[in-house]
Structures are given as C-alpha cells and as structure tokens.
Amino acid sequence: MPKFEFKLIPHHDILIPAERARKDFGDIEGFARSILAAGGLKQNLVVEPLRNNEIGLQSPTKFNLVAGERRYRALREILSANPLVWPSAPTPETLAEWAQIPCKIEYNLTETERKLYELVENVDRKDFVWQERCLLFSEIHDLCIKQHGKGTVGRGKTGWSLQDTADLVGKSKATLGEEIQMAKQLKGDPLLGDIKRRSSAKIKMKRQAYEQVADFLEIGKQDTPKDMHLFCGKSEILLQDESLFPLESFDLIVTDPPWDIGLEDRLSHDRAQTYNQGEGRDSEEGSVDGIDPMVLLSILQQSFKRLRPNRAIYMFYSSFPEKIREGLDLLKMAGFLIEEIPLIWYKKHVLSSSNITRHSLSYESILYGWKGDRPLLHESARNIYELQVPFTGRFHSTQKPEGLIEQLLITSTKEGESVLDPFAGSFSTARACQNLKRKCWAIDSNESFYKMAKLQFEGIKL
C-alpha cells in the first residue's frame, strides 16, 4: 500500500472527526462564493481511510478529514445549492461535477501527524483564533511526549523536550512555552476563551497571578510611600470628601478616563469593519466599560474645584473627531478654558494594521485645559510627544508610558507640587510623580489595578 495517493472522492464519503481543534470558521458562504468564482479548489483536502476501531481495518470507501475543513464546509454550501452562494440556480449536472472532491489520501498517519497537518494548515491564518492555536500547540506537545517520553537534561539526553516541539512547529522555545502556558490557563479559566485578543488575555493572566501575590502579602492594607496617596473607589464619591481632597489644593490634573477604548482598539485591527458596524465599547479582559459622559462631567467639575487657580489639566481621550469635540465640551462645561487643538502622543513601534487597506492607528489625543492662566514651565514644550507603548510591566490594556507622563509633569509642575488623577488605571501618573518628586493623589475603582499598583510601590516588578 502506498504512503499516500491522490483521488476524487464523493463528498458524502468524507466525515469530519468531532475532536478537531478548530471551532470558528468565519464567513463560510463568502468563502464558498470565492471557490465558485475560481472554478474549484486550489488545494486538495487531506483525508485518511476511516478505521474500524474494533478490528483495526481501514475502510476503502469512507474517509476522515485530516486537513481542509473550512474548504470542505464551503463545498457543502455549494453542493446544497445555497442561493446566497450561487448567482443563479445550478443544474443537477453542475452540482454532480462539484460533488467529486480532489483529495490527498494519507495512509497510516500517527496521531501526532494528524495534529501537525491541522496546525500547519491553520496556525498562520488570521481566522484561526489564538485560543485554538494555543490548545493545538499544547496537544501536539503532549502527544509527542506520550510517543517519545518526557525529555531529560544533561549528557545522554533522552525523550521529548519543549525545544523539540518548538523545532517541529517552527516556533522559538520561549514563544511555544508561552502558548502552552496560556493553554493551561484556558483549561483552568474558561472565561479567558471569551477574550478576542491574545495580548488582552496575557494581561489578564498576568494580573490574576499578581493579584494572588498581593492578596497573600496583604499588599492592599499596607501604606504607600510618602506623598503617594492611592485610593480604590469611585471618584465621583471620593472627590466630595474635602478632608481627602481639599478645595484648590492641586497644581495639575493628569488623567485617562475610560471614554470608549474598545472602539479605537478595534480600529487598529479592522478599521473598515468598525466604521461599518458602528461598534461601541468591547469590554475585553475585564477592563472598565466606557464611562457615562454625565458621570465624567461630574468628576471633572469636582476636579476643577480642587485645582488651584492658574493650573492645568491633561486628559487622554479618543482620536475620533466627534469624541474629541465631546471631550473638549465636557472640559468647558466643567469650567476649564481649553486648547482647541489636541496634543498628540505618537506611539512609536506600533505594529502595522492587519487590514492592508487601512492605515495603522499610531497616535492618541491629549486634551489640554486650564483654570486661570499659568505659563508652561518648559520653554521647548511642543504639541507632539513621541514615545513607544510600554512593553514590560504592563497590566492595563491602555497603560501609558511613565516617560510620557513625566514630560507632562515637567511642562506644568515644579518639584514638590501636587498632582491629581481621578482615573488612575495603571497608576502611571503616580509612578511618574514619584520619579520626579511630585506628590500624587490617584483614584481608580478597579480593585485589581489598585493592588497591582500597590505591588509596584512595594518594589515588586511586574
């Protein structure tokens, strides 16, 4: 018997095994239309003879699918004469021609080889989601260990190691180890499967791990360093306490309210789809939903009262024109004078958009306002700040680099002055204040972010 052969197989003789890793197949009808327009498949399906588990014999007429499930599902849409696929009703003769599917028949595949076929076919496709990829890598690694034994180190090395799997699938050992660790987390926390982006899932996993450390050390109960005043709670309530936040006692406000982060975040991945669907906030990785503008106005009004005369506010906000206008109007209603043209944070090294017809979104707007009229303290201050997004120590999806906050502090405060941040998030403003010997009062309603910040002030690197 040959190792493999090519053959036309009737579509009804091909079966899909239930244990395949891929669950999300995208727009099957659209894919079927593209196959129809091309006049057929450009790549054969891969199948193997159906095996009778009781006697170990291979069926000569029935086959299990090994690779090409999305193509096979698209072909079934074509063969069903789906009117959303066909421009006009097909004849029985035309359907009969499509019913014979070109296949590569593999004989005597091992379980590991089957999984490798599936991996090679799907792992680099955009519609193969990160959860499926991580679980597939993990399964391949486990199968190889089962087949060869767990690897040993030192002289006379035997068995199968993580490096062996990395070489097999064409990934670095570090990347593969991270994928397998994420697969373990997925199995223990099914809610991670609801997070669309791998980077967001990584942040959540990291935060969960450090939350456990914080709880164990009872970090939340410990005092923060002198001149660092961190609060966990709702700003609209805490700011009313004049014993904590006295009137006209702060020299600068730097803040980043959760205006509607998911909208812009998705734009960097698929701007056309976001525009067309008019999507709102996507509350990935457990972050705070977009704030009600009226609640934001109330907090800005309270903050204005606590700002000394002739002092300023920097507020990170959306880059959408209508959202910029909204943010500026809120600042004006709160009592601030405003700079109509936003400052720009240019995010160096932002990855290119996955949509080749759209530009990458690589900047963020900073709205500037003031109470009274205080001159800028840094003569060379410009309206564009160029810093890269933080890659290390990150536990918040919209975390700002401390270097950016430090530039704002140098521009508008002196050493020893007081800064307020009513939407602290990752508490970058507080850390920047500590670096530059400014006092800081920072509030966030998310207990997880609060604990992470306390860990950092305890000197624990994240």
C-alpha positions in Angstrom: 0.0 0.0 0.0 1.4 3.5 -0.9 2.0 6.0 1.8 -0.4 8.4 0.1 -2.3 8.9 -3.2 -4.5 11.4 -4.9 -8.1 10.7 -5.8 -11.5 12.2 -6.4 -13.8 11.2 -3.6 -17.6 11.7 -3.4 -18.4 14.4 -0.8 -20.7 12.2 1.2 -17.9 9.7 1.8 -15.9 12.3 3.8 -16.5 12.6 7.5 -15.4 15.3 10.0 -13.9 14.0 13.2 -15.5 15.6 16.3 -12.2 16.2 18.1 -10.7 18.7 15.6 -9.3 21.8 17.3 -10.8 24.5 15.0 -14.3 25.8 16.0 -14.6 29.2 14.3 -14.7 29.1 10.5 -15.6 32.7 9.7 -17.6 33.6 6.6 -18.2 30.2 5.0 -20.7 31.5 2.5 -18.3 34.2 1.3 -15.5 31.6 1.1 -17.8 29.4 -0.9 -18.5 32.2 -3.4 -14.8 32.7 -3.9 -14.3 29.0 -4.6 -17.1 29.1 -7.0 -15.7 32.1 -8.8 -12.3 30.4 -9.0 -13.8 27.3 -10.6 -12.8 24.9 -7.9 -10.3 24.3 -5.1 -6.7 25.5 -5.4 -5.6 23.0 -2.8 -6.7 19.4 -2.2 -8.3 18.2 1.0 -6.3 15.7 3.1 -8.1 12.6 4.3 -7.3 9.2 5.6 -9.4 6.0 5.4 -11.9 5.6 8.2 -10.6 2.9 10.6 -12.8 0.3 12.3 -11.6 0.7 15.9 -12.7 -2.8 16.8 -10.7 -4.7 14.2 -8.2 -2.0 13.1 -9.1 -2.3 9.4 -9.3 0.7 7.1 -12.5 1.3 5.1 -11.9 1.5 1.3 -14.9 3.9 0.8 -15.2 6.2 3.8 -12.7 8.8 4.9 -12.0 11.0 7.9 -11.0 14.6 7.1 -7.4 15.5 8.2 -6.9 19.0 6.7 -9.2 21.4 4.8 -12.3 21.5 7.0 -13.1 25.1 6.1 -12.8 24.3 2.3 -15.0 21.2 2.9 -17.7 23.2 4.7 -17.6 25.7 1.9 -18.0 23.0 -0.7 -21.1 21.7 1.2 -22.6 25.1 0.9 -22.0 24.9 -2.9 -23.5 21.4 -3.1 -26.6 22.5 -1.1 -27.3 25.0 -3.9 -27.4 27.8 -1.3 -28.9 30.8 -3.1 -26.6 33.1 -1.1 -23.6 31.3 -2.7 -24.8 30.7 -6.3 -25.5 33.8 -8.6 -28.2 31.7 -10.2 -29.7 28.2 -9.5 -27.3 25.5 -10.5 -28.4 22.5 -12.7 -28.2 18.9 -11.3 -25.4 18.2 -13.7 -23.3 21.2 -12.4 -23.8 20.0 -8.8 -22.7 16.5 -9.8 -19.4 17.9 -11.1 -18.8 19.7 -7.7 -19.7 16.5 -5.7 -16.4 14.8 -6.6 -13.8 16.4 -4.3 -10.0 16.2 -5.1 -8.2 14.7 -2.1 -4.8 13.5 -0.9 -5.3 10.2 0.9 -2.8 9.6 3.7 -2.3 6.0 4.9 -1.2 5.1 8.5 -0.9 8.5 10.0 0.1 8.8 13.6 -2.0 10.9 16.0 0.8 13.5 16.1 1.0 13.7 12.3 -2.8 14.4 12.1 -2.4 17.3 14.5 0.6 18.6 12.7 -1.5 18.6 9.4 -4.1 20.7 11.2 -1.6 23.0 12.7 0.4 23.7 9.5 -2.8 24.4 7.6 -4.3 26.8 10.1 -1.9 28.3 12.6 -0.8 31.3 10.5 -4.3 32.1 9.2 -6.0 35.2 10.6 -9.2 33.3 11.2 -7.6 30.7 13.4 -8.1 32.3 16.8 -5.4 32.4 19.5 -7.3 30.1 21.8 -7.4 27.3 19.2 -3.7 27.8 18.3 -2.6 27.6 22.0 -4.6 24.4 22.6 -3.4 22.8 19.4 0.3 23.5 20.3 -0.3 22.1 23.8 -1.9 19.0 22.4 0.9 18.4 19.9 3.5 18.8 22.7 1.6 16.3 24.9 1.2 13.8 22.0 5.0 14.0 21.3 5.8 13.4 25.0 3.4 10.5 25.0 5.1 9.0 22.0 8.7 9.6 22.9 8.7 10.1 26.7 9.4 13.2 28.7 12.8 14.7 27.8 15.7 14.6 30.2 18.6 17.1 30.5 22.4 16.6 30.6 24.5 14.1 28.9 22.7 11.2 27.3 19.6 13.2 26.8 16.5 11.1 26.0 12.8 11.7 25.4 11.0 14.7 24.0 11.6 18.3 25.2 9.9 21.7 24.7 12.8 22.6 22.3 11.9 19.5 20.2 8.3 20.7 19.8 9.5 24.2 19.1 11.7 22.9 16.3 8.8 20.7 15.0 6.3 23.6 14.7 8.8 26.3 13.7 8.5 28.5 16.8 11.0 29.7 19.4 11.2 27.8 22.7 10.0 30.9 24.6 7.1 31.6 22.3 6.0 27.9 22.4 6.3 27.8 26.2 4.1 30.9 26.5 1.5 29.4 24.2 1.4 26.1 26.2 1.1 28.1 29.4 -1.8 30.0 28.0 -3.5 26.7 27.0 -3.2 25.5 30.6 -4.8 28.8 31.8 -7.6 28.4 29.3 -8.4 25.0 30.6 -8.5 26.3 34.2 -10.3 29.6 33.4 -12.9 29.1 30.6 -13.7 32.8 30.7 -10.4 33.5 29.0 -11.9 31.9 25.9 -14.2 34.9 25.6 -11.3 37.4 25.2 -10.8 38.1 21.5 -7.2 39.2 21.6 -4.2 37.2 22.8 -2.5 40.3 24.2 -5.5 41.2 26.3 -5.7 37.6 27.6 -2.0 37.8 28.5 -2.5 41.0 30.5 -5.5 39.4 32.4 -3.5 36.3 33.2 -0.6 38.4 34.4 -2.9 40.5 36.6 -4.5 37.4 38.1 -1.2 36.0 39.0 0.0 39.2 40.7 -3.4 39.6 42.4 -2.7 36.3 44.2 0.7 37.6 45.3 -0.9 40.9 46.5 -3.6 39.0 48.5 -1.0 36.7 50.0 1.2 39.6 51.1 -1.9 41.7 52.1 -0.5 44.5 50.0 -3.8 46.4 49.8 -3.6 47.0 53.6 -0.1 48.4 53.6 0.8 52.1 53.4 2.2 53.6 50.2 5.4 55.7 50.1 5.3 59.2 51.5 3.5 61.7 49.2 1.8 58.9 47.2 -1.9 58.7 48.1 -3.7 55.8 46.3 -7.4 55.2 46.6 -9.7 52.4 45.4 -13.2 53.6 44.9 -15.5 55.8 42.7 -14.1 59.2 42.0 -17.5 60.9 41.9 -17.9 59.9 45.6 -14.3 60.2 47.0 -13.7 63.6 45.5 -16.6 65.0 47.6 -14.6 64.4 50.7 -12.8 67.7 51.3 -10.7 66.1 54.1 -9.1 63.9 51.5 -9.2 66.3 48.5 -9.3 69.9 49.8 -10.5 72.7 47.5 -7.9 74.5 45.4 -5.1 72.2 46.6 -3.7 70.6 43.4 -1.3 72.0 40.9 -2.1 69.7 37.9 -4.6 67.1 36.8 -3.4 64.2 34.6 -6.0 61.6 33.8 -7.2 59.0 31.3 -10.9 58.4 31.6 -12.3 55.2 30.0 -14.1 57.1 27.3 -14.7 54.1 24.9 -11.4 52.4 24.5 -12.5 49.3 22.7 -13.7 51.2 19.6 -10.3 52.7 18.9 -8.6 49.5 19.9 -10.6 47.6 17.3 -9.9 50.2 14.7 -6.2 49.3 14.8 -7.1 45.8 13.8 -10.0 46.3 11.4 -11.0 50.0 10.8 -13.4 49.3 8.0 -15.4 46.8 9.9 -15.6 49.1 13.0 -16.8 52.0 10.9 -19.4 49.9 9.0 -20.8 48.3 12.1 -20.7 51.4 14.3 -19.5 49.3 17.2 -19.1 50.7 20.7 -17.0 49.5 23.7 -15.7 46.0 23.7 -15.1 45.1 27.3 -12.2 42.7 26.8 -10.0 41.3 29.6 -12.3 42.6 32.3 -11.4 46.3 31.9 -13.8 49.1 32.8 -16.6 49.9 30.4 -16.8 53.4 28.8 -17.9 56.0 31.3 -21.2 57.9 31.0 -20.4 61.4 29.8 -22.5 62.9 32.6 -20.6 61.0 35.2 -17.4 62.2 33.6 -18.7 65.7 33.7 -19.5 65.5 37.4 -15.9 64.2 38.1 -14.4 67.0 36.0 -16.4 69.6 37.9 -15.2 68.2 41.2 -11.7 68.1 40.0 -11.9 71.7 38.7 -12.9 72.9 42.2 -9.8 71.1 43.7 -7.4 72.7 41.2 -5.5 75.8 42.3 -6.0 78.9 40.2 -3.7 79.3 37.1 -3.2 75.5 36.9 -3.8 73.0 34.1 -5.4 69.6 33.1 -4.2 66.9 30.6 -6.9 64.4 29.7 -6.2 61.5 27.4 -9.1 61.0 25.0 -10.2 59.5 21.7 -8.8 60.4 18.4 -12.2 60.3 16.7 -13.2 63.9 15.8 -16.7 63.6 17.4 -15.2 62.2 20.6 -12.5 65.0 20.7 -15.4 67.5 20.4 -17.2 65.7 23.2 -14.2 65.7 25.5 -13.5 69.4 24.9 -17.1 70.3 25.5 -17.0 68.4 28.8 -13.9 70.3 29.9 -15.6 73.6 29.0 -18.8 72.7 30.9 -16.7 71.8 33.9 -15.2 75.3 33.9 -11.9 74.9 32.1 -10.5 77.0 29.4 -9.4 74.8 26.5 -6.9 74.4 23.8 -9.0 73.6 20.7 -6.2 71.6 19.0 -5.3 68.4 21.0 -1.8 67.4 21.8 -0.6 64.2 20.1 1.0 61.2 21.6 2.7 59.4 18.7 3.1 55.8 19.7 6.4 54.6 18.2 6.8 51.0 17.1 3.0 50.3 16.8 2.5 47.2 14.7 1.0 47.6 11.2 -2.7 47.1 10.7 -3.8 43.6 9.7 -6.1 45.3 7.2 -4.0 46.1 4.2 -6.4 48.8 3.0 -6.2 50.9 6.2 -3.5 52.9 7.9 -2.4 51.8 11.3 -3.7 53.9 14.2 -0.5 55.0 15.9 -1.4 58.1 17.9 -3.6 59.2 20.8 -5.1 62.6 21.6 -4.4 64.5 24.8 -6.9 67.3 25.6 -5.4 70.3 27.3 -7.2 72.8 29.5 -6.5 75.2 32.3 -8.0 77.2 35.2 -6.8 80.8 35.0 -3.6 81.3 33.1 -0.3 79.7 34.2 2.6 79.7 31.6 4.2 76.5 30.6 7.3 75.8 32.6 9.2 74.1 29.8 10.0 76.6 27.1 10.5 73.9 24.4 7.2 72.2 25.0 5.6 71.1 21.7 2.2 69.6 21.0 3.6 66.2 19.8 5.1 63.7 22.3 6.9 60.7 20.8 7.2 57.6 23.0 6.6 53.9 22.5 3.9 52.0 24.1 5.2 50.2 27.3 6.1 46.6 26.6 7.2 45.5 30.1 5.5 45.8 33.5 2.1 46.2 31.7 -1.1 45.1 33.5 -3.6 47.5 31.9 -4.8 47.4 28.3 -4.4 51.2 27.8 -1.3 51.7 30.1 0.6 54.9 29.4 4.4 55.1 29.5 5.7 56.8 32.6 8.1 58.8 30.4 5.2 60.5 28.6 3.5 61.4 32.0 6.9 62.7 33.2 7.1 65.1 30.2 3.7 66.5 31.0 4.7 66.9 34.7 7.9 68.7 33.7 6.0 71.0 31.4 3.3 72.0 34.0 4.6 71.4 37.6 7.6 72.0 39.8 9.2 69.6 42.3 7.1 69.1 45.4 3.8 70.2 43.8 0.6 68.1 43.9 -1.0 66.1 41.1 -4.5 64.6 40.9 -5.5 61.6 38.8 -9.2 60.7 39.2 -8.9 57.8 36.7 -5.6 56.2 37.6 -5.9 52.9 35.7 -2.4 51.5 35.8 -1.3 54.3 38.2 1.4 55.5 35.7 0.8 59.1 36.9 1.6 58.2 40.5 4.8 56.4 39.5 5.8 59.3 37.3 5.2 61.7 40.2 7.3 59.5 42.5 10.1 59.5 39.9 10.1 63.4 39.7 9.4 64.1 43.4 5.9 65.3 42.9 3.0 64.5 45.3 0.2 62.5 43.9 -3.4 61.6 44.7 -4.7 58.9 42.4 -8.1 57.1 42.3 -9.4 54.1 40.5 -12.5 52.0 41.0 -10.9 48.7 39.9 -9.5 46.8 42.9 -7.3 44.7 40.7 -5.5 47.7 39.2 -5.2 49.2 42.7 -3.5 46.0 44.0 -1.1 45.9 41.1 -0.1 49.5 41.7 0.5 48.8 45.4 2.7 45.8 44.4 4.8 48.1 42.2 5.2 50.7 45.0 6.4 47.8 47.2 9.2 47.3 44.7 7.8 44.2 43.1 8.5 44.2 39.3 5.5 43.2 37.1 
